[in-house]
């Protein structure tokens, strides 16, 4: 395609989606909406490959996904059928039942993107930023413990909740959320490729932690009520 080889998109079972590809090419070329068709097709093909990996039984922490293509734009995600929740966040399903999902979130300047995969049998997600895997907490029984919804604090730091804190004194086993009612925060530095993990102290009930930047500091609020009252549990210097 335009002198570049492009993978043929396939379904979760590995079958080529020739008819869907033909309709997509006809529509995109006829409307002139194509930006980089080879790159968009690479993302489409990657989604099928990731779906096959996600469907495999076995060690949930040991699943090795292919690296997602770099540089895919929001418009290109839209071209291959991803649904947008806002102008910088989109998702697609990895299987026909809609149990496995892949989500992407762009930094405000669109220079960086974070992509999360939750397999059909998982309670949390694996994470990549700009095509590089981010080490997320993982349980041998339950798999990755990172929430699939990620958010960019600015053009450098992206963060997501992490669960699995079942030994925390304030953990409530009655709550139905499999990741647990007590959460931590995983913060990834996209510039330096460094992970920061903030976990609640024994007396801190972080049920829906909020990260806010204030000057040269991070403020961690345990929930929305504390945020509205401006009562952070933790104030930390932002790494330089």
N, C-alpha and C positions, 0 to 999 in steps of 0.2 A: 504494500500500500504506500503510494508515493515513494517507491524505491526502498521501503523498509519492510521486513518480514513482520507479520502480525499473527499472534496465536488465534486459533479459531475458538470462540467461546463454546463451552460445554456445560451440560447440566451436572447436577450432583452425582449422577450415575456415570458420568464421563462421556455421554453421548453428545456428538456435535450438534449445535443449535443452528443448523444451516438455514432453515426457513426463517427463524427470528433474525439471523444476521442479514439475510437478503432484504427483509423488510426494513431493517434498521438502516442499511446502506442506501436503499432507494429513497427513504424519507430524508435522511440527513443530507445526501448530495442534492436532492431536488430542492430542498429549502435553503441550502447554502449555510446550514447551521454548524457545520463541522469546524472544529478548532484543530485538533490533532487526532485524526481518526485512528492511527496506529496506537497511540497512547491510550485512547479511550477503549479500544479493543483489548489492549493488554490488561486494563483494569477489569473488564468484563470477564476475560479468561481467568484472571487471578481469583475472582469471586467464586467461580466454579471449582477451581482447584482447592481453595480454602474450604469450601463446603464439603468436599470429599474427605479432607483431613479431619474436619470437625465431626464427621459422621463415624469415624473409626472408633471401635471399642479399644480399651486398653488404658495405659497410664495417662491420665488427664493432664498431669504436669509435664509429661514428656512429649506431647504433641508438637511436631515441628511443622509450622506453616511456611509456605514460600514467602519471601519478602514481597510486600506489596509494591507495585510500581511507584516510582517517585515522580513528583511534579504534576500529578493529575489535578486539574482545576475543578472548581465547583460546577462550571458549565459542563465539563466532560462527565462528571458524575451524573448530572441530569440527563445527558445524552444517552447513557446506558440504562436509564430507568430507575435510578435511586430516588427515594422520596426525601424531601427536605422538610425539616421541622422549623427551620428558620434559614436565613441566607448563608449561614456558615456551618450548619449541621445537617447531615443526611444519613440515611440508613438503607440497608437492603437485607433481605432474608437469605440465609444459606441453604434452606431446605423448603420443600413445598408446604410443610406443616407450620412454618413460621416460628419454630422453636429455636433455631439457631439464627443469630443476627450479627451483622457487621455494621459498625457506625463510624462515621468520620466527623471530626470537628476541626475547623480551620482557625488559626490564630487571627486576631483582628486585621493584621496587614496581609493576610493570605499567603505569607511566606512559609509558614509551617503548618503541618497537619498531623493530627493524632488519630489513629485508627484502632478500634477495639473490636475483638471477636469474642462472642459468647457462643460456645458450642451447644448443640441441642441438649446434651446431658450435663451441662455445667451450671453453676450458680453464679459464677463471675466470669470475667473476661481477661484475655491476654491483650497486650497493648503494644503498639508501635508508634513512634514519632518520626516523621520524615523517612519512613521505611526501615528504621532501626528498632529492634526489639527492646522494650523496656522491662527490666526485671520486676515482676509483680509478685507479691506474696502468694504462695501456692500450697495447698493441702493435698497430700497423696490420695485421700479419699474423695474429696470434693473438687479438686482442681484449682484453677486460678481464683483468687479472692478479691479481685479488683472489680469495682462496679463498672458496667459497660458505658455509663454516661460520663463523659469527660468534659472539662471546661478549661478554657484558656484564661489565665489571670491577666495576661498581657501578651506581647509578641515574643516573650522568652519562656515563661513558665506555664505549664499545663498541669492540671491536677484532677484527681478522681478519688472517690471514697474507697476505702478498703474495709472488708469485713473479716469474718472468721475469728473475731476476738471472743471466743466462747469462754475463756478462762477469766475474763474481766469480771470484777466483783458486781458490776451493775448490769451484766448481761441478763436478759430476760428470755428464758427458753419458751415462754408462751407466745412470744411474737412470731408471726408466720413467715417473716422474711428470712430466707435461708442464709443470707450473709450475716444475719444477726442485727439486733437493734443498736449495738455499740459499734461505732465506726472510727477508723483512722483516716488519715489523708496521705496519699502518695502524690508528691510534687516532682515533676520532671523538668530539669533545666535543658531546654532545647538548644541553647547556645553552647553549654559546656558538656552536655550529655551526662549529667549527674543526677542521681535519684536522691530525694530527701523524703524520709518517711516519718510522719508525726503521728504518734499514738497517744490516746488519752491515758492520763494517770489513773490509778485505782479509784480516786474520788471524782473523776471527771466523766460526766455522762454525755459523750458526743454521739448524739442520735442522728443528726444531719449536719455535720460540720461545714462551716462556711469559711472560706479563705478570702481575706481582704488585704489589699496593699494600702499602707498608710505611710507615706514618706519613704524612708529606708527600712521599714519594718513590715513583717507579715503579722496580721492579727487572725487568730483562729477562734471562731465562735462555735460553741457546741451545738447550737440550733438557731432557728429563725427568731425565736423570742429573745434570745441573748443578743443577737445581731441588732434587732430593733431597739433594744435597750442599751446598745453599745457596751456590752459586758463581755469582752473576749476572755477566754480561759488562758490564752497564751499569746505573748507578743515576742516575735523573733526577728533578729536582724536578717535582712535579705542578703544571701551570699553575693559577693562581688565577682 
